[in-house]
Amino acid sequence: MYGFLLAQPDGVLRASGIRVAFDDARRAAAAVRAGTAELIVGALPFDPRLPAALCVPERAEHTAGPWRPAALPELPAVRVVTEIPSPAEHIARVTKLVEQLNDLGQPLRKVVAARSVLAEADSALDPELTAAYLLTRHPNANVFAVDLTPAGRPGATLVGATPEVLVARHGDTVTLRPLAGTLPRIADPAADAAQARELLASSKNRDEHAFVIEWIRDQLGPVCDDLVIPPGPELISTNEVWHLATPITGRLRDPATTALDLALLLHPTPAVCGTPTELALDAISHMEEARGFYGGAVGWCDAAGDGAWVVAIRSAELSADGRSIRAFGGGGIVAASDPQAELDETTAKLRTLLGALHCAIPAHG
């Protein structure tokens, strides 16, 4: 049975069953605007050229407040079986990207490089139980579990706990909080505080963040009035990493612009892809294995056009039999990036998901 769960700190949406499936996100958006879809839920792939996993569900329930799972049964043992690519190959890819980005004769300014780990479970992992464990470890995250059947992936599920909201729309108000620029957390409190200060002062990370904000300003400027963008980023943290974040608000010029329209306008941002977008997307497609729905978006849009879409980072794809899970982590590469530090960043991000499953991530010095 198809299932969708998006648990945010202020509300939970659950849906089940498929009344109408859409593998084309623009057809789904058109159905909302035409009044033929009272609710769209699902996921957008990282590469917008690939099939989406969207549907009009048969049943849906929206509840206010956070999700509070009941007592959780024990998870099966989960262990990493392979890394894709190997750590050495990821470092080599980043090294090559840095060389390319330092070539002043080419237009690329940033490319997000990702890697994944494949883990296996002793018995089937239940998608909702996996999401509940993610929420227990990351209570302030946006936790999701989305059946990918509408994209031609029967029974596969995208699960994750993301800190980033791509965009939300309520009435004519648009809100988002892009993240770009990251350093791993440190166990020692004094060293961790110094790490946070280093991130806020880092010209490399602030430049990476500025690429994202500049791009969002260009995208939202034509559709929003009263766009409020602070002059500089703020610090936010998860259990594993520090991020630079910028809260942004705006007011829609045309009330017919829906939350799904906005998600399609903004995805993929330079935070998950790079800049310029098309060149970065091409570089990623030639350099990496397929990302699937990692770095995509998960969310909903109702008949009024309201909705919320979160960025599908700190995520993994769970196989239909529940026995294998492929988790992803990535980082923005700019001309000043250090390849070993970028590998370390992906390792820290991978711990968000696999750490909640008590699965150890190999460390690479």
TIMI-937681 format. One record per residue: residue in three letters; x, y, z of N, C-alpha, C in turn. Coordinates in steps of 0.2 Angstrom, whole numbers. Layout:
// residues N
 rest    nx    ny    nz   cax   cay   caz    cx    cy    cz
  ALA     X     Y     Z     X     Y     Z     X     Y     Z
...
END
This chain:
// residues 365
 rest    nx    ny    nz   cax   cay   caz    cx    cy    cz
  MET     4    -6     0     0     0     0     4     6     0
  TYR     3    11    -5     7    17    -5     6    21     2
  GLY    12    24     3    12    28     9    16    34     9
  PHE    14    40    12    18    46    12    18    49    19
  LEU    24    51    22    24    54    28    29    60    28
  LEU    27    66    30    31    71    31    30    74    38
  ALA    34    73    43    33    76    50    38    81    51
  GLN    35    87    51    39    93    53    38    96    60
  PRO    42   100    63    41   102    70    34   105    71
  ASP    30   108    66    24   111    67    18   107    65
  GLY    19   101    61    14    98    59    16    91    55
  VAL    11    87    54    12    80    51     7    79    46
  LEU     9    77    40     5    75    35     6    68    33
  ARG     1    64    34     1    57    32    -4    56    26
  ALA    -2    52    21    -6    50    15    -5    43    14
  SER   -11    40    10   -10    33     8   -14    32     2
  GLY   -13    27    -2   -17    25    -8   -15    30   -13
  ILE   -16    28   -19   -15    32   -25   -21    33   -29
  ARG   -24    39   -30   -30    40   -34   -27    41   -41
  VAL   -22    46   -42   -19    48   -48   -12    48   -47
  ALA    -8    45   -51    -1    45   -50     2    50   -56
  PHE     8    54   -54    11    58   -59    18    57   -58
  ASP    21    55   -64    29    55   -64    31    61   -68
  ASP    27    66   -70    29    72   -73    26    77   -68
  ALA    31    81   -65    29    86   -59    26    92   -62
  ARG    27    94   -68    23    99   -71    16    98   -73
  ARG    15    91   -75     8    89   -75     4    89   -69
  ALA     8    87   -63     5    88   -57     3    95   -55
  ALA     8    99   -56     7   106   -54     1   109   -58
  ALA     0   107   -65    -5   110   -69   -12   107   -66
  ALA   -12   101   -64   -18    98   -61   -20   102   -55
  VAL   -16   104   -51   -18   109   -45   -21   115   -47
  ARG   -17   118   -52   -20   125   -54   -27   124   -58
  ALA   -28   118   -61   -34   117   -65   -40   115   -60
  GLY   -38   114   -54   -43   112   -49   -45   105   -49
  THR   -41   100   -53   -43    93   -53   -39    89   -48
  ALA   -35    92   -44   -31    88   -39   -32    92   -32
  GLU   -35    89   -28   -36    93   -21   -30    92   -17
  LEU   -25    88   -18   -19    87   -14   -14    83   -18
  ILE    -8    86   -19    -2    82   -22     3    81   -16
  VAL     5    75   -16    10    73   -11    16    69   -15
  GLY    22    69   -12    27    65   -15    34    68   -15
  ALA    38    66   -20    45    68   -21    47    70   -28
  LEU    51    74   -28    54    76   -34    61    73   -35
  PRO    64    71   -40    70    68   -41    76    74   -41
  PHE    82    72   -39    87    77   -40    88    80   -47
  ASP    88    76   -52    88    78   -59    81    79   -61
  PRO    79    86   -63    72    87   -65    70    84   -71
  ARG    75    81   -75    73    78   -81    71    70   -80
  LEU    71    68   -74    70    61   -73    63    61   -70
  PRO    59    55   -69    53    54   -67    52    56   -60
  ALA    47    60   -58    45    61   -51    41    56   -48
  ALA    39    56   -42    35    51   -38    30    55   -34
  LEU    25    58   -38    19    62   -35    13    58   -36
  CYS     8    60   -32     1    57   -33    -4    61   -29
  VAL   -10    60   -32   -16    62   -28   -18    56   -23
  PRO   -17    57   -17   -18    51   -13   -26    49   -12
  GLU   -27    43   -10   -34    41    -8   -36    44    -2
  ARG   -32    44     3   -33    47    10   -27    51    12
  ALA   -29    56    16   -24    60    19   -26    63    26
  GLU   -21    64    30   -23    67    37   -17    72    39
  HIS   -19    78    41   -14    83    43   -16    85    50
  THR   -11    84    54   -12    85    61    -7    91    63
  ALA    -9    95    68    -4   100    70     1    97    76
  GLY     6   101    76    11    99    81    16    93    79
  PRO    21    92    83    26    87    81    23    80    81
  TRP    26    75    77    25    68    78    28    65    84
  ARG    25    62    88    27    58    94    26    51    93
  PRO    31    47    90    30    40    89    29    37    96
  ALA    26    31    96    25    27   102    32    23   103
  ALA    32    19   109    38    15   110    40    11   104
  LEU    46    11   102    49     9    96    52     2    97
  PRO    50    -3    93    53   -10    93    60    -9    91
  GLU    64   -14    93    71   -14    91    72   -15    84
  LEU    77   -11    81    79   -12    74    83   -18    73
  PRO    83   -20    67    88   -26    65    95   -23    64
  ALA   100   -27    65   107   -24    64   108   -22    57
  VAL   111   -16    56   112   -13    49   120   -12    49
  ARG   123   -14    43   130   -13    43   132   -11    35
  VAL   137    -6    35   139    -4    28   143   -10    25
  VAL   141   -11    18   144   -16    14   149   -13     9
  THR   147    -7     7   152    -4     1   151     4     1
  GLU   156     7    -1   155    14    -2   156    16    -9
  ILE   152    21   -12   151    22   -19   152    30   -20
  PRO   157    32   -23   163    28   -24   167    27   -18
  SER   173    24   -19   178    23   -13   180    30   -11
  PRO   182    31    -4   184    37    -2   190    40    -6
  ALA   195    36    -8   200    38   -12   198    41   -19
  GLU   193    38   -22   190    40   -28   186    47   -27
  HIS   182    48   -21   179    54   -20   184    60   -19
  ILE   189    58   -16   195    63   -15   197    65   -22
  ALA   198    60   -26   201    62   -33   196    66   -37
  ARG   189    64   -37   184    68   -40   184    75   -38
  VAL   185    76   -31   185    83   -29   191    87   -31
  THR   197    83   -31   203    87   -33   202    89   -40
  LYS   199    85   -44   199    87   -51   194    93   -52
  LEU   188    93   -48   184    98   -48   187   105   -46
  VAL   191   104   -41   194   110   -38   199   113   -44
  GLU   202   109   -47   207   111   -52   203   115   -58
  GLN   197   112   -59   193   114   -65   190   121   -62
  LEU   188   122   -56   185   128   -54   190   134   -53
  ASN   196   132   -52   202   137   -52   204   139   -59
  ASP   201   136   -64   202   138   -71   198   144   -73
  LEU   201   150   -73   197   156   -73   193   157   -80
  GLY   195   153   -85   193   153   -92   186   149   -92
  GLN   184   146   -87   177   142   -88   172   145   -83
  PRO   166   144   -84   160   148   -81   158   144   -74
  LEU   160   138   -73   158   135   -67   160   138   -61
  ARG   156   139   -56   158   142   -49   157   138   -43
  LYS   153   133   -44   152   128   -38   149   122   -41
  VAL   151   116   -39   148   110   -40   147   106   -34
  VAL   141   103   -33   140    99   -27   142    92   -28
  ALA   147    89   -25   149    82   -26   147    78   -20
  ALA   144    72   -22   141    68   -17   143    61   -18
  ARG   143    57   -12   145    50   -12   139    46    -8
  SER   139    40    -9   134    36    -5   138    30    -2
  VAL   134    27     3   136    20     6   130    16     5
  LEU   131    10     4   126     4     4   127     0    10
  ALA   121     0    14   121    -4    20   115   -10    19
  GLU   117   -15    23   112   -21    23   109   -22    30
  ALA   103   -24    30   100   -25    37    99   -33    37
  ASP    99   -35    44    98   -43    45    91   -45    43
  SER    86   -40    44    80   -42    42    77   -35    39
  ALA    70   -36    37    68   -30    33    67   -24    38
  LEU    69   -18    36    68   -12    39    61    -9    37
  ASP    57    -7    42    50    -4    40    51     3    39
  PRO    49     6    34    50    13    32    48    18    38
  GLU    42    17    40    39    21    46    43    20    52
  LEU    45    14    54    50    13    60    56    17    59
  THR    59    16    53    65    20    51    65    27    52
  ALA    59    30    50    58    37    50    57    39    58
  ALA    54    35    62    53    36    69    60    36    73
  TYR    64    32    71    71    32    74    75    38    72
  LEU    74    40    66    77    47    63    74    52    68
  LEU    67    53    69    64    58    73    67    58    80
  THR    68    52    83    70    51    90    77    54    90
  ARG    81    53    85    88    56    86    88    63    83
  HIS    84    65    79    84    72    76    77    75    77
  PRO    75    77    83    68    79    84    66    86    81
  ASN    71    90    79    70    96    76    70    96    68
  ALA    71    90    65    72    89    58    65    88    55
  ASN    65    89    48    59    87    44    60    80    42
  VAL    56    75    45    57    68    44    52    66    39
  PHE    54    61    34    50    59    29    51    52    27
  ALA    46    49    24    46    42    21    41    42    15
  VAL    43    42     9    39    43     3    40    36    -1
  ASP    35    33    -3    34    28    -7    36    30   -14
  LEU    41    27   -18    43    30   -24    39    26   -30
  THR    34    22   -29    30    19   -34    28    23   -40
  PRO    26    29   -39    24    33   -45    29    34   -50
  ALA    36    34   -47    41    35   -52    44    29   -55
  GLY    40    23   -55    42    17   -58    47    13   -53
  ARG    46    14   -47    51    11   -42    46     7   -37
  PRO    42     2   -39    37    -1   -34    40    -3   -28
  GLY    38     0   -22    39    -3   -15    46     1   -13
  ALA    50     4   -17    56     8   -14    53    14   -10
  THR    57    16    -5    55    21    -1    61    26     0
  LEU    59    32     0    64    38     1    63    40     9
  VAL    68    39    13    68    41    20    73    46    21
  GLY    72    50    26    77    55    28    75    60    34
  ALA    79    64    36    78    69    41    82    75    39
  THR    79    79    36    82    85    33    82    91    37
  PRO    87    95    38    86   102    41    84   107    37
  GLU    83   106    30    82   112    26    75   112    23
  VAL    71   117    23    65   118    20    67   122    13
  LEU    65   119     8    66   122     1    61   128     0
  VAL    55   127     1    50   132     1    43   130     4
  ALA    40   135     7    33   134    10    29   140     8
  ARG    23   139     7    18   144     5    12   144     9
  HIS    10   149    12     4   149    15     0   156    14
  GLY    -5   155    10    -8   161     7    -3   165     2
  ASP    -2   171     3     3   174    -2    10   175     2
  THR    11   172     7    17   172    11    22   166     9
  VAL    28   168     7    33   162     5    38   163    10
  THR    40   157    12    46   157    17    51   151    15
  LEU    57   152    16    62   147    15    68   148    19
  ARG    73   143    20    79   144    24    84   140    21
  PRO    87   142    15    93   139    12    99   138    17
  LEU   102   132    16   108   130    19   113   129    14
  ALA   119   132    16   125   131    12   131   133    16
  GLY   136   129    16   142   130    20   141   126    27
  THR   146   122    27   146   116    33   152   115    36
  LEU   152   114    42   158   110    46   156   105    50
  PRO   159   100    51   157    94    56   157    97    63
  ARG   153    94    68   153    96    75   159    92    78
  ILE   161    95    84   166    92    88   164    90    95
  ALA   166    84    97   163    82   104   165    87   109
  ASP   171    90   109   173    94   115   169   101   114
  PRO   165   103   119   161   110   118   165   116   116
  ALA   171   117   119   175   123   117   177   122   110
  ALA   180   116   108   182   116   101   176   116    96
  ASP   170   114    98   164   114    94   162   121    93
  ALA   163   125    99   161   133    98   166   136    94
  ALA   172   134    94   177   137    90   176   135    82
  GLN   174   129    81   172   127    75   166   131    72
  ALA   161   132    76   156   137    74   158   144    72
  ARG   162   146    76   165   153    74   169   153    68
  GLU   173   148    67   177   147    61   172   147    54
  LEU   167   143    55   162   142    49   159   149    48
  LEU   157   153    53   154   160    52   159   164    48
  ALA   165   164    50   171   168    47   174   166    41
  SER   172   159    39   176   156    33   174   160    26
  SER   178   163    23   177   166    16   175   160    11
  LYS   178   154    12   176   149     7   169   147     8
  ASN   166   146    14   160   144    16   155   150    14
  ARG   157   156    16   152   162    15   151   163     7
  ASP   157   162     3   156   162    -4   151   157    -6
  GLU   152   151    -4   147   145    -6   140   147    -4
  HIS   139   150     2   132   152     4   130   157    -1
  ALA   134   162    -2   132   168    -6   130   166   -13
  PHE   133   161   -16   130   158   -23   123   156   -22
  VAL   121   153   -17   114   150   -16   110   156   -15
  ILE   111   161   -11   107   167   -10   106   171   -16
  GLU   111   172   -20   111   176   -26   106   173   -31
  TRP   107   166   -31   103   162   -36    95   163   -34
  ILE    94   162   -27    87   162   -25    84   169   -26
  ARG    88   174   -25    85   181   -26    83   182   -33
  ASP    87   179   -38    86   180   -45    79   176   -47
  GLN    79   170   -44    73   166   -45    66   168   -42
  LEU    67   171   -36    60   173   -33    59   180   -35
  GLY    64   184   -37    62   191   -38    56   193   -43
  PRO    56   189   -48    50   190   -53    43   188   -50
  VAL    43   183   -45    37   181   -43    35   184   -36
  CYS    39   187   -33    38   189   -26    39   197   -25
  ASP    35   200   -21    36   207   -19    39   206   -12
  ASP    42   212    -9    44   212    -2    48   206     0
  LEU    53   205    -5    58   199    -3    63   202     2
  VAL    62   198     8    67   200    14    72   195    14
  ILE    78   197    13    84   193    13    89   196    18
  PRO    91   194    24    96   197    28   103   198    25
  PRO   107   202    27   113   204    24   118   198    25
  GLY   117   194    29   122   189    31   119   183    34
  PRO   122   177    33   119   171    36   120   170    43
  GLU   116   166    46   116   164    53   119   157    54
  LEU   120   155    60   123   148    61   117   144    64
  ILE   116   138    61   112   133    64   116   126    65
  SER   113   122    69   117   115    70   112   109    70
  THR   115   104    68   112    97    69   116    93    74
  ASN   115    87    75   119    83    80   126    82    77
  GLU   126    83    70   132    81    66   136    87    64
  VAL   133    92    62   136    97    58   134   104    60
  TRP   138   109    58   136   116    58   134   118    51
  HIS   129   123    50   127   125    44   127   133    44
  LEU   128   136    38   126   143    37   119   143    34
  ALA   115   147    37   108   147    35   105   155    34
  THR   101   156    29    98   162    28    90   162    28
  PRO    87   164    33    79   164    32    77   170    27
  ILE    72   168    23    70   172    18    62   172    18
  THR    59   178    17    52   178    16    50   183    10
  GLY    45   182     7    42   186     2    35   185     2
  ARG    32   190    -3    25   190    -4    23   189   -11
  LEU    19   184   -13    18   182   -20    14   188   -23
  ARG    16   189   -30    13   194   -34     6   191   -37
  ASP     7   184   -38     1   181   -41    -1   175   -37
  PRO    -7   176   -34   -10   170   -29   -11   164   -33
  ALA   -11   163   -39   -11   157   -43    -5   153   -43
  THR     1   156   -41     7   152   -40     7   148   -34
  THR     7   141   -35     6   137   -30    13   135   -26
  ALA    13   131   -21    19   129   -17    23   124   -22
  LEU    19   120   -26    23   116   -31    26   120   -36
  ASP    23   125   -39    26   129   -44    32   132   -41
  LEU    32   134   -35    38   137   -32    44   132   -31
  ALA    42   126   -29    47   121   -28    50   119   -35
  LEU    46   119   -40    49   118   -47    53   124   -49
  LEU    51   130   -47    55   136   -49    62   135   -45
  LEU    62   133   -39    68   133   -35    73   127   -35
  HIS    70   122   -37    74   115   -37    77   114   -44
  PRO    83   112   -44    88   111   -39    92   117   -37
  THR    92   119   -31    96   125   -29   104   124   -30
  PRO   108   129   -30   115   128   -30   117   125   -24
  ALA   113   124   -18   115   121   -12   116   113   -13
  VAL   112   110   -18   112   103   -19   115   102   -26
  CYS   116   107   -30   118   106   -37   124   110   -39
  GLY   124   116   -39   130   120   -40   127   126   -44
  THR   132   130   -47   130   136   -51   136   137   -56
  PRO   134   139   -62   127   139   -65   124   132   -65
  THR   117   132   -64   114   126   -63   115   121   -68
  GLU   113   122   -74   114   118   -80   121   115   -81
  LEU   126   119   -80   133   116   -81   134   112   -75
  ALA   132   114   -69   134   109   -63   130   103   -64
  LEU   124   103   -66   120    97   -67   123    92   -72
  ASP   126    95   -77   129    91   -82   136    88   -79
  ALA   139    92   -76   145    90   -73   144    84   -68
  ILE   139    84   -64   137    79   -59   135    73   -63
  SER   131    73   -68   128    68   -72   134    64   -75
  HIS   140    67   -77   145    64   -80   150    61   -75
  MET   150    64   -69   155    62   -64   153    57   -59
  GLU   146    57   -57   144    53   -52   139    47   -54
  GLU   138    43   -50   133    38   -50   126    41   -50
  ALA   121    38   -52   114    42   -51   112    43   -44
  ARG   110    49   -43   108    51   -36   100    49   -34
  GLY    97    47   -40    90    46   -38    86    52   -35
  PHE    83    51   -29    79    56   -26    83    60   -21
  TYR    90    58   -19    94    61   -15    95    68   -18
  GLY    94    74   -14    95    80   -16    89    83   -20
  GLY    84    79   -20    77    81   -23    73    85   -18
  ALA    67    84   -18    62    88   -13    57    83   -12
  VAL    54    84    -6    48    80    -3    43    85     0
  GLY    37    84    -2    32    89     1    25    88    -2
  TRP    21    93    -1    14    93    -3    12    99    -5
  CYS     6    99    -9     3   105   -11    -5   104   -11
  ASP    -9   108    -8   -16   107    -8   -19   111   -14
  ALA   -26   111   -14   -30   114   -19   -30   122   -19
  ALA   -28   124   -13   -28   132   -12   -21   134   -14
  GLY   -16   129   -16   -10   131   -17    -5   132   -12
  ASP    -7   131    -6    -3   130     0     1   124     0
  GLY     7   124     4    11   118     5    18   119     7
  ALA    21   114     8    28   114    10    32   109     7
  TRP    38   111     5    43   106     1    50   107     5
  VAL    53   101     7    59   101    10    64    98     6
  VAL    70    99     7    76    97     3    78    90     5
  ALA    78    85     0    79    78     2    86    76     3
  ILE    89    80     8    96    78    10    96    74    16
  ARG   101    72    19   102    67    25    96    62    23
  SER    97    59    18    92    54    15    95    48    13
  ALA    90    43    12    92    36     9    87    33     5
  GLU    88    29     1    83    25    -2    83    18     0
  LEU    77    16     3    76     9     6    73     5     0
  SER    76    -1    -1    74    -6    -6    67    -9    -4
  ALA    63   -11    -9    57   -14    -8    56   -19    -3
  ASP    62   -23    -3    61   -29     2    64   -26     9
  GLY    66   -20    10    68   -17    16    75   -20    19
  ARG    78   -23    14    85   -26    17    91   -22    15
  SER    90   -18    10    96   -14     9    94    -6     9
  ILE    99    -2    11    98     5    11   104     9     8
  ARG   103    13     4   108    17     1   108    24     3
  ALA   112    27     7   112    33    10   117    38     7
  PHE   116    44     6   120    49     3   122    55     7
  GLY   128    58     5   130    64     8   134    68     3
  GLY   133    74     3   137    78    -2   139    85     1
  GLY   143    88    -3   146    95    -1   147    99    -7
  GLY   147   106    -6   148   110   -11   155   112   -12
  ILE   157   111   -18   164   112   -20   165   118   -24
  VAL   170   122   -21   171   129   -24   179   129   -25
  ALA   182   134   -28   189   134   -30   193   133   -23
  ALA   191   135   -17   195   135   -11   194   129    -7
  SER   190   124   -10   189   118    -6   195   113    -5
  ASP   195   110     0   200   105     2   197    98     1
  PRO   200    94    -3   197    87    -4   196    83     2
  GLN   201    83     6   200    78    12   195    81    17
  ALA   195    88    18   189    91    22   182    89    19
  GLU   182    89    12   175    88     9   173    81    10
  LEU   178    76    10   177    69    12   174    69    19
  ASP   177    72    23   175    72    30   168    75    31
  GLU   167    80    27   160    83    28   155    78    26
  THR   156    74    20   151    69    18   150    64    23
  THR   156    62    27   155    57    32   151    59    38
  ALA   152    65    40   148    68    45   140    68    43
  LYS   139    70    37   132    71    35   129    64    34
  LEU   133    59    32   130    52    32   128    49    39
  ARG   131    52    44   130    49    51   123    51    53
  THR   120    57    50   113    59    52   108    53    51
  LEU   109    50    45   104    44    44   106    37    47
  LEU   112    35    45   114    29    47   116    28    55
  GLY   118    34    58   119    34    65   112    32    69
  ALA   107    35    66   100    33    69    98    26    69
  LEU   102    22    64   100    15    63   106    11    67
  HIS   110    15    71   115    12    74   120     8    70
  CYS   121    11    64   126     8    59   132    13    59
  ALA   138    10    60   144    14    60   146    16    53
  ILE   149    22    52   151    25    46   159    24    46
  PRO   162    21    41   169    21    42   172    28    42
  ALA   178    29    46   181    36    46   187    35    41
  HIS   189    40    38   195    40    33   199    46    35
  GLY   205    45    37   210    50    39   214    52    33
END
